[in-house]
């Protein structure tokens, strides 16, 4: 497979993740030349522009027309800029309109992909870890609690809004226990023979004990058994080394911009 194939898989995985978040009844998805998700008025939830496809000669004016909604918060202030964004100089246009690039070149965050036919079967690092595939409402509540604390630092996910995820066959959720205590999570979102790894998180006191790698391996094995050929993810800087050890390769550096008047 060539570079563009993997970049496209990573971008599709991100789109799947965000569309899945927007399926909740308290969320909305806006489709168009600028696409975003955000919570309905009066609700809390993720808010992000994730796809921009504008003609180069009209892009600057189009962004100008969006500024009032950016200032009032009707349009998300955080914009994810994948390689497929158009025009090619979008980041420069946004910077001229009051956006700041949140990316740190010294701490890159990568879009990564892995060919599951070649991934390594690494041993589980800690025999005290036990990994469950989440299927019950009670365990999903534990999964959400760990994700909100370890990954987001705020209650981004609400069980009442997202429990329907358990009924969707393309989604899978995993919870790691250490000596009976739920400490870490992962998930997968499958589309045909591709899937994205999501919600990899470990509670602060239990990090560096092999939970994340064990969870990722379990998730990857299950995806491979389900016929998935390519797994993707978007890595935080702190997790780059883990994913590279698992066999993932970086294909582009994540760019995130924030509108600041």
Helices and strands as residue ranges (DSSP letters): H 3-21, E 27-30, E 34-39, E 48-52, H 56-72, E 78-80, H 90-96, E 99-101, E 110-115, E 129-133, H 137-147, I 148-152, H 159-162, G 163-167, E 171-178, E 181-191, E 194-202, G 204-206, H 211-225, E 230-234, G 237-239, H 240-246, E 249-253, E 256-259
